Amino acid sequence: MTDKLKCSVVIPVVTKDSSQTFSVEELFGHLQSMVGKVRQANPNLVDYHLHDVGLRLEQGELQAVFEFRR
């Protein structure tokens, strides 16, 4: 990850086997806490700021795509 201008991290939000539901407000709060966990797990992101968050469905799983940039 050294010398990259941007970095993407994909994290599952809800698996296809889960029956968990979120209101929009709860989803935003959950995503915010996930950003903190991603930063803790990847200390090399210290020089990056969160630029964008995307959501995608892949094989029945809701995933968050966090895009960090320098």
Helices and strands as residue ranges (DSSP letters): E 6-14, H 24-41, G 43-47, E 49-58, E 61-69
